[in-house]
Amino acid sequence: MSEHIVPIKIYLSIWLTLMVLTGVTIWVAYYDLKQFSVIVALSIAVFKALLVVLYFMHVRYSSRLTKVIIAAGVFWLIILIALTFSDYWTRNWQAAF
């Protein structure tokens, strides 16, 4: 099995992008965006996680089987989050008071 050699320039640019996005996350945290605060923060976090998975975990240069396994894991995570929120949203919170 041959390995893909990633140039240092790619790693440095991804690292710099992650540092800039961390700064943007901190900068956005000081502003009140009302209901969009969580959406913006999670969007930045998902993009950063995607960069880490693709480049530092070498998924971008992996086989299709690895990509299918990653996609299946993300799909399973979405199912678990959907089930958790369906339970959370259907509870009768007024009965507790």
C-alpha positions as CSV (number, residue, x, y, z in Angstrom):
1,M,0.0,0.0,0.0
2,S,1.5,3.3,-1.0
3,E,1.2,6.3,1.2
4,H,0.4,9.8,0.0
5,I,3.1,12.3,0.9
6,V,1.5,15.6,1.9
7,P,3.7,18.7,1.5
8,I,4.6,20.7,4.6
9,K,3.0,23.7,2.9
10,I,-0.4,22.1,3.1
11,Y,-0.1,21.3,6.8
12,L,1.0,24.8,7.5
13,S,-1.9,26.3,5.6
14,I,-4.4,24.1,7.3
15,W,-2.9,24.9,10.7
16,L,-3.0,28.6,9.9
17,T,-6.6,28.3,8.8
18,L,-7.5,26.5,12.0
19,M,-5.8,29.3,14.0
20,V,-7.7,32.0,12.1
21,L,-11.0,30.1,12.6
22,T,-10.2,29.9,16.3
23,G,-9.7,33.6,16.4
24,V,-12.9,34.2,14.5
25,T,-14.7,31.9,17.0
26,I,-13.4,34.0,19.9
27,W,-14.2,37.3,18.1
28,V,-17.8,36.2,17.4
29,A,-18.3,35.1,21.0
30,Y,-18.1,38.8,22.1
31,Y,-21.0,39.8,19.9
32,D,-24.7,39.1,20.7
33,L,-26.1,37.4,17.6
34,K,-29.3,36.3,19.4
35,Q,-30.4,32.9,18.1
36,F,-27.6,32.8,15.5
37,S,-24.8,32.6,18.1
38,V,-25.0,28.8,18.4
39,I,-25.4,28.3,14.6
40,V,-22.3,30.4,13.9
41,A,-20.2,28.8,16.6
42,L,-21.2,25.2,15.5
43,S,-20.7,26.0,11.8
44,I,-17.1,27.2,12.5
45,A,-16.5,24.1,14.8
46,V,-17.8,21.7,12.1
47,F,-15.6,23.3,9.4
48,K,-12.6,23.0,11.7
49,A,-13.4,19.4,12.5
50,L,-13.8,18.7,8.8
51,L,-10.3,20.1,8.1
52,V,-8.8,18.0,10.9
53,V,-10.4,14.8,9.7
54,L,-9.6,15.4,6.0
55,Y,-6.0,16.5,6.3
56,F,-4.5,15.5,9.7
57,M,-6.3,12.2,9.8
58,H,-5.5,11.7,6.0
59,V,-9.1,10.8,5.1
60,R,-8.8,13.0,1.9
61,Y,-6.2,10.7,0.5
62,S,-7.7,7.4,1.8
63,S,-9.5,4.7,0.0
64,R,-13.2,4.7,-0.6
65,L,-13.8,2.2,2.2
66,T,-12.4,4.6,4.7
67,K,-14.6,7.3,3.4
68,V,-17.6,5.1,3.6
69,I,-16.8,4.2,7.2
70,I,-16.4,7.9,8.1
71,A,-19.7,8.7,6.5
72,A,-21.4,5.8,8.3
73,G,-20.1,7.1,11.6
74,V,-21.4,10.6,10.9
75,F,-24.7,9.2,9.8
76,W,-25.0,7.2,13.0
77,L,-24.1,10.3,15.1
78,I,-26.9,12.2,13.3
79,I,-29.3,9.4,14.2
80,L,-28.3,9.5,17.8
81,I,-28.6,13.3,18.0
82,A,-32.1,13.2,16.3
83,L,-33.3,10.6,18.8
84,T,-32.0,12.6,21.7
85,F,-33.7,15.8,20.5
86,S,-36.9,14.0,19.7
87,D,-37.0,12.8,23.4
88,Y,-36.1,16.3,24.6
89,W,-38.7,18.2,22.6
90,T,-41.6,15.9,23.5
91,R,-41.2,16.0,27.2
92,N,-43.9,17.8,29.3
93,W,-41.8,20.3,31.2
94,Q,-44.8,22.0,32.9
95,A,-45.5,18.8,34.9
96,A,-42.2,19.3,36.8
97,F,-43.2,22.6,38.3
